[in-house]
Amino acid sequence: MQRSDIPSAGYRPEQRPTRFRHEFRPGKLISGLVVLGTAAAYTGDATGAWQVPAYLALPVICLGLLLAGAASWVAYSVRRRRAARAASTEK
């Protein structure tokens, strides 16, 4: 059984798929980077390379999640508007 989103054996590099396999989710990217950055900062603190206050993690992660939520909302709005515009031009 062959799926339409997987290139077949006759796939040539100059024939790129029209759609990507996954949607871009900027909220997940931002939240992941914030959590990794916070973990890196506290790892540096644990090794003695930096001095990071203990109370700093909670506000940084909360602001990162707020920013990630805003980015997700904007991306959703763009995808929804693009889908509505595409649906209105179909015949």
N, C-alpha and C positions, 0 to 999 in steps of 0.2 A: 504494500500500500504506500503510495507516494503522497507526501503532503506538499501543498503548494508553496509553503514558506521555506522549505529546505531545497537547496539547489540540487538539480538532478545531475546525472552523470555527464550530460551534454552541456553543463554550465560553463560558460566562458567568462574570464575576468572582466571583459568589457561590458558584460551584461550584468549590471548590479541589480540587486533586488530593489523594488520600489519602496518597500517598508522595512523598517528595522525590526529586529526580533523582539526588542523590549522598548518601552517608552522611557524617556529620560525623566527621572524623579529627583529634582534638585533638593527637595526637603530631606530625603534620605541621605544624600551626599553631605549636606550641611550638618545634619545632626551627627553623622558618623565622624566627620572631621572635628567637630567640637568635642565629642567624647574622647576621640584619640588624642587631641591636643591637650585636654585636661589630664588624661592618663600620662602623657609624656611629661607634662609639667610636674606632676606628683612623683613620677619615676625619677626625674632629675632632682627633685627635693629629697627623695629617699637615698639617692647615691651621694648627696652632699654637693652637687654641682650648682643648685639654685636654692633660694630660700622662698618658698611659696606658702602664704598663710593658709591655715587649715580651713578657714571659713570661705575661701574664694571659690571652691568647687561648685557649691550650690547656685550662686548667682550666675556664674559663667554657663553652667549647663542649662539653667532656666532661660537665660537670654538666647542661648544657642537653639533651644527648642522653639522659642518664640519666633526666631528668625527662620528656622526650618519650616514652621507652620505657615508663615507669611509667604515663603518661596513656593511651598506646595499649593497654596491657594492661588497664587498668581499663575503657576504652571497649569493648574486645573482650569482656570478661567481662559487661558490662551487655548488650551486643547478644546474646550467646549465651544469657544467662539469659532475656531478653525473648523470644527466638525459641523457646526450650524451653517457656516458659509459654504462648505463643500456640499452639504445636503440641499441648500437652496439653489445651487447651480446645476444639480443633476436633473436629467430629463427622463 
